[in-house]
Amino acid sequence: MSENSFPKYVSNRKTGDKGVSFVKSIIETDFDWLFRPVHLEDDFELDSNIF
């Protein structure tokens, strides 16, 4: 198996994941609300749900 056959964690995906983690921590820590991200395969302009 070649090293190139593994999926890459591209920088824009990494930046997006960091942003989601940042917002999630604020929502759950500061407001005590529930934050549920919408996974990329189900994303139609809606990035998360906050309850």
N, C-alpha and C positions, 0 to 999 in steps of 0.2 A: 504494500500500500504506500502510495506516495504522500509526502507531507502536504502537497497541494490539494488533496482530496478532502481536507477538513474544512468546515465552514469558517468564514472569516467574521470577526466581530468588528465591523467597520466603524470608523470614527463618528459618523453622524448618528448611528444607532446607539453607540456608547454615550454620546452627548444627550440624546433623547432619554435614555434610561436614567442618567444622572438627574435630569430635570424632573422626571416623574418621581424619583426617590425624594428629591428635595421638597416638592409640593406635597407629597404623601406625608412626610414627616411634619410639616407645618399643620396640615389639616388634622392629623391624628393627635399631635402633641398639644398644639395651641388651642384647638377648638373642641377636642374630644369627639370629632365626627368620624364616620367611616369613609375611607377613600378606596375605591376599587378601580384600577386602571382597566381600560378596554384593550384587549390584546390586538396586535397589529393585523391579524387575519380577519378580525371583526370590526376594524376601525373604518367608519364612514363619516369622518369629520367630527366624531365624538371621541375624546381621548380618555375620559374618566367619568365615574359617577361618584357623587358626594352625597352621603346620607346623613 
